[in-house]
Amino acid sequence: RLGFPSELDWRDAFFFPIATPEGRKDVLIGGTLILFLWPIGWVLNLGNRLNVVARLHAGQSPYFTGFRPWTSTLARGCTSAAAIAAYLSPAMAFAALAYYLHAANAARWTVAASSVAGVVAFTLAVFTLPGCMTVYAVEDDESVLRNPAGAFRRAWSRRDVYLRAWIIALVSIVLSFLGLLGLLIGFLYTSVWAWEVVGYAFTVAMYAPVDQVGKRS
């Protein structure tokens, strides 16, 4: 895997999407697609991120190829969108149940139990999804998406660096809101940047040697 990072570094993660002309071009393409082709543009961005992750792991430069091949990018994006919906569906079901019980004036403990179950399901799904998507992208094996328990165990086995990747991801997402200062449209482009940072961080977290990753602060 020539060129694959041996450790997870904040600076490398933040500059990964914009360090090359190809990366900057992909950010521009991604934001423009969301602006003019929502929601297809969002799906294409999901697929492109998976393709970039696969090339990063393989050391296949350039990592950013202008969303090409488009058909593969769209197909992977659809798979990613479906997996996100599936992982979040238990949380949505519990939330709907809690709302129904509240509207029906059911016992408070049933509403509270449904609400707590929804929060737990949402937390587990959100925690697991980045690692699961990364493994799917790198290994091109859709079966990992159908095994959330296995995906959780794999992420938890690398929890120290995985949580570090989560911190990097959350900081990049927060920073992306600075794009709102650019007449709101800027947020479309900064959010694409942020999600590429997320892809980089979790790829390194899932595949770099555990005894090396995260050594640098």
Buried (B, 14 or more C-beta within 10 A) or exposed (E): EEEEBBBBBBEBBBBBBBEBEBBBBBBEBBBBBBEEEEEBBBBBBBBBBBBBBBBBBBEBEBBBBEBEEEEBBBEBBBBBBEBBEEBBEBBBBBBEBBBEBBEEEBEEEBBEBBBEBBBEBBEBBBBBBBBBBBBBBBEEEEEBBEEBEBBBEBBEEBEEBBBBBBEBBEBBBEBBEEBEEEEEEBBBBBBBBBBBBBBBBBBBBBBBEEEBBBEEE
